[in-house]
Amino acid sequence: MATSDFWQRVSASVSSSLEGAGGFEGAPARRAPGATKLWMLLDALTVIAAATVATVYKMREGVENVAKRFWHGTLIHGGPTGALLMLLFGFITVLILTSRRHQLYNPARLNGMLHEQRLSIQSCLTAGLLLAGTLYLLRAGNVPRTIVLLTVILVTVALSVRRLIYRILLYRRFERGLNTRNVLIVGTGAEAHALRHHIESLRHLGYTFKGFIDLPGCSDAGSTCAIDVVGNLKTLFQQTRKLFVDEIFFTTPCERGMVHDVLEQARMHGVDLRVIPDMYDGLAWNNPIEYIGQFPTIPLHCGQIQEVGLLLKRSFDILFSLAVLLILSPVLMAIAIAIKFDSPGPVFYRSERIGKKGRVFRCLKFRTMVRDAEQRRTEVLHMNERDGVLFKVSNDPRVTSLGRFLRKYSLDELPQFLNVLYGDMSIVGPRPPIASEVRQYKLNHLRRLDVTPGITGLWQVQGRSDPSFDSYVSLDMTYIDNWSLWLDMAIILRTVGVVLTGTGS
């Protein structure tokens, strides 16, 4: 479900908690230097692989023999190994520089698929022509032109296919509401409506319109539906927190000082800020113009994200989940059969949970309670052992005898590895709350929803003995602020100990 569904579920009660607002880190659009280097490295490895395949094909020899001849400097008669390496390095350098000039290492959402393919082919052909020209000037007739031609063709095809596959996978995630960016538009005039129509019609951009910000005296709100206006400039950053906004677009000319104030707050809150060109004379002279589809914008502030780290985290989630599900498949089958024999009802319990940016998804667990547990919830509310938002009853009468065993060793949560594979959850992260809990959140508590929820987390291995909601939130914030792959590994190892000792209930 979309974020709007989430807010319908949790109502507008969060707006009453604005006094508890705090700082947070948004999801930035700018590709981090580490991610750019990763894409460059992949391009370089693609060139090396293509050159190897072309050489093996031309020489009609095995890879091992070709490697030996290359090592001994006899790969090409009269062609020193060093010279060949220099030519290969030059081709890689030109390809990377040309690709960077064409902004192929920028976020994929900023360019269309066909445009990206055209620029990719153009970069490969440019590097190939320069390589051919260099060989001509050096009179390197001993270098087979077949190898050069095959290398350029293979690199062109490989890079185009790789970028195409990546974009298709990205679009599929956009369709499911994953990795999208929530947008607020400041202004209600013609430009604002044109921008809204543009980002809603071009779904490949991955933007989700969340509302207009009204500026009295600066905008024309006559053609704007009142429900689309979510606030004004004073409540702008309260709305960015409430609606999980990633970017703000300024479409209305305003006082220069007003935009500067918004820019400073955007930097503090980690929200990206863009303006429409020619509206703020002198404010962004040194900033490049970036096209959102066909709409030109000037980015005044763009944050960065640990894209490489998150890519590795996602890869680890997939591999780890597959391994767990395959290795424990007999255990999963045995638990499913035991549940059917233990009590009437379905094997799985599907609970609607709130995920990243308020996205609602169905969280899977093995059923540990009686069939009518939800209807009997009011009977045990007075037995709650947690304070504030959380709800926990150790001796819940609705839990079955088998369910107590499953909860003790956290076996009821094994199906959530399917949620991880689907992308709704991660192995490590804050636990996904239910809507009734989020209704009681203050504005700063929503920071928990800035990241993908997890099966286990810092609270699960460190704070179970503390029943307070403040401790619960504090540990989640600590995890978000100090996240790293090493921290995830440490939490997973400690989780294994918790499960084996039976303290996971």
N, C-alpha and C positions, 0 to 999 in steps of 0.2 A: 504493500500500500504506500501511497505517497505521504509526504509530510503533512499535507492538509488534513488527511484522514486522522493522523495522530492528534492534531490539535482539536479536531472535533471530539475525539475521545477524552482528552484530558481537560477540555473546556478552557475557558479564559482565566482560570484561577491563578495561573502563574503571574498574570499581570499585576496581581495584588502584592507580589513579592519583590517588586522592583527595588525596594530599599536594600535587598540583599545582594544586589548585582556586584559582580567582581570582574576582573580581567579574564581574558581567555585567549586561546590561540586558534585562529581560524584555519581553514584548509586552503592554502595558497595555490595560485595558478602557475607561478613562475617555476620552470623546471630548475631544480637545484644543480649546481656545478657537478656534483657526483653523478647525477643521472645523465647529464650531457656527456660526461667522460665515458659512461657505460655505453651509450649509443655509438660514440666514436670508436670505442674498442671493438664493439660488435661489427662495425663497418670494416675496421682493419682486419679482423679475423676472417670476415667474409672474403676480402680481397686475397688473403693468403690461401684460404681454402680453394678459391676459384683458380688461382695461379697454379696450385698443386695439381688440381684435377686436369687443367689444360695441359700441363707439362707431361703428366702420366699418359694422357690420351695421345699426345703427339709422339712421345718416345716409344709408345707401345711396350712399356716395361712396367713391372710392379712398383708399388710405392717404395718398397724397401730398396730396390736397385736404384731408383731415381734419387732417394735420399743419400745413398752411398756416393753416387756420382756427384751430387751437389756438394757433399762434405769434402770430397777430394778435389773439387774444382774442375771436374771433367764433364759436368752436365751438358754444357754447350761448348763446342770446340772453339777455342780462342776467346771465350767469354769468361773472364775471372769472376769468381763467386762474389767478391766485393762489389764489382760493378753491377751485377744482377740484383744484389740486395739494395744498392743505391737506387736503381731504377724502380724496384718494387716499393721502396720507402717513399720515393718521390710521387709515385702514382697514388699511394695511400694518402699522403699529405695533401695533394691537390684535391683529391676526392673529398676529404674531410673539410678542407677550407671552403670548397665550392658548396658543399652541403650546408655548412654553417651559414654561408652568405645567403643561401636560399631559405634559411630559417627552418631547415628540416629537423633540427634538434629542438625546436620549440614545441610546446604542447600541441598534440595532434588536433585538438579541437579548433585551433585557430585557422586551419587550412582545410579545404574540402578534399575529398578522396582523390578525385581526378586531378586537381591542382597539385596535390602532393606527388602523385605518380608522374606527372609531367616534369616536376622539378627534380625528382629522383633520377629519371632517365637523362634529363639534361645535365645533371651533375656528373653522372657516370660517363656520358659521351664527351663532356668537356675534359675530364681527366684522361680519357682514352686518347683524345686528339692531341693533348699536350704530350702524352707518353710517345705517341707515334712521331710527333714532331721532334722530340728529343732524340729518338733513335735515328731519325733521318739526319739531324745535325751532327750526331756523333758518328755517323756512317757505320752503325753497328749492324752490318749485314749478317753477322753470324747469329743474331738473335732471330729465331724463327717467327715470322709474322703470324703464323697460325696460332702460336701460343698467345701472342699479344691480343689477337682478335678474339680468340676463345675466352681469354681472361676477362676482357671488357664485356663480352656478351653475358658470361656467367655472372659477373658482378652485377650487371644491370638487372638481370632476371631475378637473382637472389635478393637484392635489396628491395626491388619492387614487390616481390611476393611477401617478404618479411613484413614490410610496412602495411601491405594490404591485409594480411592475417591479423596483425596487431590492431589495426583500425576496426576490422570486423568484430573482434573480441571486445573492443572498447565500446562499439555501438550497442552490442548486446547487453553490456552492463548498464549503459545509459537507459535502455528500454526497461530494465528491471529497477531503475531508480538508484543504481549504484554509481559512485564516482561522479555524480552530477554536481553542479554548482548552483546554489541558490542566489538569486539576484534581486536587489531592490533598485528601483529607478527613481532618482530624485527629480521631481518635476512631473507635471500632468499635461503638458502641452503636446503639440503635434509631433515634435521630435521624440518625446517619451513614448507615445503610442506607436510610432513607427518602429522604434527599437523593440518594444514589447512584441509587436507582430513579427518582427524579424527573428528574434531569438526563439519564439514559439513555433515558427514555421520551419526553421532549420534545426531539426532534432539532433543532428550530428554534432552540434556545438556543445551539447551536454549541459545547457543552461535551463534552469527552472525559475520562471517569473514568480515572485512572492508578493509583489505589491508596489504601489507608488508611494512616494513621500511628498506630501504637499508642502509647497512654499508659498504662503500667502503674499500676494503682491508680485510674485515672480513667475507664477504659472497660470495657465488657463485650465481650470478644472471643470469647465462647462460640459465637456464631452466625456468626462471620467465618471464611471460608476462609483458610488460612494463606498461600496464594498471592496473595491480595488485599492483605495487609499488606506494604508495601514497605520499612518502616523505622520508627524511633522518633523522638522529638523531637531526639535528638542528631544524627541523620543526616538530619533534615528537609531542610535546604538543600543537602545533597549529592544527595538524590533530586530536588529541584527542578531542579538542573542536569542531572542524568543523564536525566531524563524530560521535559525541556523544559517544565516546569510554569509556567503563567501565573497561576494563582490557587490560594490555599489557603483551605479552609473549616474553621473551628473549630466543631464540633458538640457538644463535650463540656465541661462546666463544669470549669475548672481554676483554679489560683491566679492572682490578678490579675497578679502579677509575672511569671509564666511567659508570659502572653499579651503583656505589654509587651515582654519580651525577643524574642519571635517577631516582634512588630510592628517593632521596631527593625531586626532582621535582614532582614525583608521589604522595608523601605524601602531598605536598603543593597543588596540583591540585585535590586531592581526587580520584585518579585513582589507581586501584589495579595493582600490579606488580607480575608476576610469572617468574621463570626461570626453565630451564630444569636441573635436577640433574646432578652432576659430571662435570658441566661446569665451576663452580665458586668455586674452592677449598677454603674452609674456610669461604666463604662469608655467608653461611646459615647453619652452623653446627647445630644450635639449632632450626632450623625450621623443622616442620614435612613435610613429603611428602604427597601430596594430589593427587589423581588420577582424571584426567579429562577423563572419560571413562576408557580406558586402558593406557592412557598417563600419566606418573608420572611428577608432577611439584612441585616446592617448592615455596610457597607464601612468598615473601619478604615483601609485604605490602597489607593488606586487611582492608578496612574501615568498618564502621558499619552504620546501618540504623535503624530508629525507626520502626522496623517491626511490633510490636504490635500496635503502633499508626496508621500506614498505614492500617493494617488489620481492625482496628476499623473504620477508615475513609471510607474504601471501604464498610464495612457492613452498616455504616450509610447512605452512598450514595444510596445503594440498597433499604434499608427500606424507606428512605425519598422520593425517587423517586417513588416507588410503591404507597406510601400513597398519594402523590400529584396527580399522574395520576388517581388513583381510585376516590379520593374525587372530583377532578375537571373534571372528564370524561364528565359530562353534559356540562360544560363550553367549553371543547375542541370540543365537537360535535357541539355546537352552533356556535363557531368561524369558524369551517370548513364550515358549511352551509352558514354562512354570507359571507365568502370569495368567495364562488362559485356564490352567487347572486350579489356580489359587482362588480366584474370585471372578464373577461375571463382569464382562465389560471389555473394552478394546485393549489391545496390547500397548498401544502408544497413547500418550497424553499430549495433545497439541495445544499449546498456550500462546496466545497473542502477546508478543513482547515488543518493547520499543528499542529499536536499534540505532545505528549511526544516523545523526541528523533527524531523529524522530521518525525514521522509517519503521512501519509496523510489519512484523514478520511472524510466522508461526514457528515457535521453538518446540523441538521434539524431545520427549523424555519417555522412558518406560513408565507406565502407569503404576503408581505406588499407593493410590488411594481407592476407596470404594467409588462406584460409578456416580453416585449423586453427591460427590464431595463439594462441588461448587454451590449446590443448593444449601448445604449444611454449613457453609462458611460462617454465617452469623452466629452459629451455636458455639464457636470456639474463639470468637474475637476477644472475649474477656480473658482468654488464656495466653494472650500474646506476651512473649518474653522479651521482645525488643522495644525500644523506645522510638517515638516519632514515626517515621515513614515505614520502617521495616516491619515485617510480620513473620514471627517464628514461634512454633509451638513444638516443644520436644516430644511430648506424649500426646500427639494429635490422635484422637479416637477415630478419625477418618482413614488413617494409614493402615493398610493391610499388614498381616504378619510377614509376608514376603517383602512387602514394601519397606518395612523397617530394615531388613537385611540389605536391600538394594541401596537404600539411602545411607546406611552406615558406611558402606564401601564405595559410595558415589557411582554405583553401577547403573543407577537410573538415568544418569546423564550421558551414557555412551552414545545414544542415538544423535546427540548434538554434533557429533563429528560429521553427520550428514549436512547439518546447517553450515558447518565450516566449509565443506566442499562446495556448497551452493553459494557461498560468499556472504551469507547473512551474519556469520559469526567468525571469530578467530579462535585459535587455541588459547591465547592469553589476552585478557582485557577485562574491563569492568563487566560485571554480570548484567545481563539485559533486564531492566525493570519491567513491571507490568504497568498498564495505564493508570491504575488506581494509585500507585506509588508516585508516578510523575505528577499527578494532580496536586500533590503536596510539596513538590519541589519549589524552592526559591529560584530566582533567575540564575544565580551563580551555580546552582546544582546541575543545571543543564549542560555544563561542561563535560559531564560524564558521557554525554551523547555525542561528543565531538569525534569519538573514535569508535571503531568496530567492537562490539561487545565480545566477551570471551567465555570459554568454558570454565577456565580457572583464572585467578588473578591474585593480586597482592593481598587482598583482604581474605581470600580463601585459605591462604597459607600462613597468614600472620595475624589477622585480626578477628578470628571467629570468637575468641573468648570475650571480646569487648562488644556488648550489645548495642552501643550507641550508634546512631545514624551519622553523627559527626565524624566518628572514627572511620566508618564505612566510606564516607565521601573523601575524607582526608587521604586515605590510602589509595583510592582511585585517582585522585589528583596527583599524588606523588608518582604513581605509575605513569600517568600521561606526561607529566613534566620531565621525567627522567627516563623515558622509554628508550630501550636499545635492544638489540637481538640478544645480548648477553643477559640482560635482565629477564627476558622471556625464558631463556634456557634455565636460569636459576629458579624461576617460579615453577617451571615444569618439573624440575628435579625435586623441589620441595613438595609439589603436589603428589608425586609418586609416594613420598613418605607419608603424607596425610592419608592417602587412600589405603596403603598397606596397613597402617595402624588403626584404621577404622574410625577416624575422627572426621570424616567428611560429611556426616549427616548434618 
